[in-house]
Amino acid sequence: LTIHGIAPKMTFHTKTKAKRYILSRLDYIFSSYRVSNLLQDFKVLPCYISDHHP
């Protein structure tokens, strides 16, 4: 994730700020994705148990 060449007038501070923002957004996306996957697993598990243990 390099921002070189796109905006050469950006200062080093702005670059690090942008990079940090992008990383935090990615982290947020991944964590929310993981949470939704966990929720799906929790929804599937009881159905699986009830299907196999009548």
GIQUIMO-V661570 format. One record per pair of residues at least 4 apart in sequence whose ideal C-beta (glycine too) atoms are under 7 Angstrom apart, sorted by the first residue. I is the first residue (numbers start at 1). J is the second residue. D is the distance in whole Angstrom. If there is no record, write none. Layout:
I:J:D ; I:J:D
This chain:
1:19:7 ; 1:22:6 ; 3:7:7 ; 3:15:6 ; 3:18:6 ; 10:14:5 ; 10:15:5 ; 12:16:6 ; 13:17:6 ; 14:18:6 ; 15:19:6 ; 16:20:6 ; 17:21:6 ; 18:22:6 ; 19:23:6 ; 20:24:6 ; 21:25:6 ; 22:26:6 ; 23:27:6 ; 24:28:6 ; 25:29:6 ; 26:30:6 ; 27:31:6 ; 28:32:6 ; 29:33:6 ; 30:34:6 ; 31:35:6 ; 32:36:6 ; 33:37:6 ; 34:38:6 ; 35:39:6 ; 36:40:6 ; 37:41:6 ; 38:42:6 ; 39:43:6 ; 40:44:6 ; 41:45:6 ; 44:48:6 ; 45:49:6 ; 46:50:6 ; 47:51:6 ; 48:52:6 ; 49:53:6
